[in-house]
Amino acid sequence: MDFREKILDAEALPAWREALRAQGRTLAATNGCFDILHAGHVNYLQAARNEADALIVGLNSDRSTAELKGPNRPIHTEADRAAVIAALESVDAVYIFDELRATNFLQTAQPDVYVKGGDYTVDQLPAEERAIIQAQGGRITVLGHLPGKSSTEIARRILES
């Protein structure tokens, strides 16, 4: 499969999700900006994929990344970030969303498992995100955080050099 086929839009995502269900496959979902991909991201996405039969990554759009990370971000466009993430073997699909929170993405993707990195606790997740997962009978998993692996820190070092 061409990795570009893994990048889904709002029309394709529901049908893709239904096809997984019809095959009896479970879905893990995670989300983030993934602006400067590094080994911590790759390890995290593989661990997230290990939580279910398939993994979808909700990717913050350029607009929402700038709002979350600051005016000098993103470094890479949403199209470039989506392509790099989609090319990873551990990722089955990528969906770009424009909101600051993953609420609408989660509502549409309906994951069995919502995976977050160790920089969060379940209690720190937005209540709306927790409610969506719980209402669907899903579970939330928080994976460990690799210290020293930060896109924000990498971007800061690049901008200062």
C-alpha positions in Angstrom: 0.0 0.0 0.0 1.2 3.5 -0.9 1.7 5.3 2.4 -0.3 8.3 1.0 -3.4 6.1 1.0 -3.1 6.0 4.8 -3.9 9.7 5.1 -7.6 9.8 5.6 -10.0 12.8 5.4 -13.3 13.3 7.2 -15.2 11.4 4.5 -12.9 8.3 4.4 -12.4 7.9 8.2 -15.8 6.5 9.1 -15.8 3.9 6.3 -12.2 2.9 7.2 -13.3 2.4 10.9 -16.3 0.3 9.9 -14.1 -1.9 7.7 -11.9 -2.6 10.8 -14.9 -3.5 12.8 -16.2 -5.8 10.1 -12.9 -7.6 10.2 -13.1 -7.9 14.1 -10.0 -5.7 14.5 -9.4 -3.4 17.4 -8.2 0.2 17.0 -5.8 2.3 19.0 -5.7 6.1 18.5 -3.2 8.7 19.6 -2.7 12.3 18.6 -0.2 15.1 18.6 1.7 17.6 16.5 4.7 15.3 15.7 6.4 18.4 14.3 10.0 17.2 14.4 9.9 13.4 14.3 12.5 11.7 16.6 13.2 8.3 18.0 11.0 8.9 21.0 8.0 9.4 18.7 8.8 6.3 16.7 9.1 4.2 19.8 5.9 5.7 21.2 4.0 5.0 18.0 5.2 1.4 18.0 4.1 1.0 21.6 0.7 2.5 20.8 0.3 0.1 17.9 1.0 -2.8 20.2 -2.2 -1.8 22.2 -4.5 -2.9 19.3 -4.7 -4.5 15.9 -4.4 -1.1 14.1 -3.2 2.4 15.0 -4.6 5.8 13.8 -2.7 9.0 14.5 -4.7 12.2 14.8 -2.4 14.9 13.6 -2.8 18.6 14.7 -3.1 20.9 11.7 -0.7 23.7 11.0 -3.1 26.2 12.6 -3.7 24.2 15.8 0.0 23.3 16.1 0.9 27.1 15.9 -1.7 27.8 18.5 -0.4 25.1 20.8 3.3 25.5 20.2 3.8 29.1 19.3 4.3 31.4 16.3 7.5 29.7 15.0 5.8 26.3 14.8 5.2 24.0 13.0 8.6 23.6 11.4 7.1 21.0 9.0 3.8 21.5 7.2 0.8 19.3 8.1 1.1 17.6 4.7 4.8 16.7 5.3 4.2 15.6 8.9 1.3 13.4 7.8 3.4 11.8 5.0 6.3 11.0 7.4 3.9 9.5 10.1 2.0 7.6 7.4 5.2 6.1 6.1 5.9 4.4 9.5 5.1 0.7 9.5 3.4 0.9 12.9 0.9 3.5 11.7 -2.2 2.3 9.8 -3.9 5.7 9.3 -3.4 9.4 9.8 -6.1 12.0 10.2 -5.4 15.7 10.3 -7.6 17.7 12.6 -7.9 21.5 13.1 -9.1 21.7 16.6 -6.9 22.2 19.7 -8.3 19.1 21.3 -8.8 15.7 19.8 -12.5 15.5 20.8 -14.0 15.4 17.2 -11.2 13.1 16.0 -12.0 10.6 18.8 -15.7 10.9 18.2 -15.2 10.0 14.6 -12.4 7.4 15.0 -14.2 5.6 17.9 -11.0 3.8 19.1 -11.1 0.9 21.4 -7.9 2.2 23.1 -6.9 5.9 23.4 -3.1 6.1 23.9 -1.3 9.1 25.4 2.3 9.7 26.2 3.9 9.8 29.7 3.7 13.6 29.8 0.0 13.1 30.7 -1.9 11.3 33.3 -5.5 10.1 32.7 -6.8 12.8 35.1 -5.0 15.5 33.0 -6.7 14.5 29.8 -9.6 16.8 28.9 -12.9 15.6 30.4 -14.5 15.5 27.0 -11.9 13.2 25.6 -12.2 10.8 28.6 -16.0 10.9 28.3 -16.0 10.0 24.6 -13.7 6.9 25.2 -15.7 5.8 28.2 -19.0 6.2 26.5 -17.8 3.9 23.7 -16.6 1.3 26.2 -12.9 2.0 25.3 -9.9 2.3 27.6 -7.2 4.9 28.0 -3.6 3.9 28.2 -0.7 6.2 29.3 2.7 5.0 28.0 6.0 6.0 29.5 7.8 9.2 28.6 11.4 9.2 27.3 13.3 12.0 28.9 15.4 14.1 26.6 13.2 13.5 23.6 11.3 16.6 22.8 10.4 18.3 19.5 10.1 21.6 21.3 13.6 21.3 22.7 15.0 20.2 19.3 13.3 23.2 17.7 14.7 25.6 20.3 18.3 24.2 19.7 17.9 24.6 16.0 16.6 28.2 16.2 19.4 29.1 18.6 22.2 27.7 16.4 
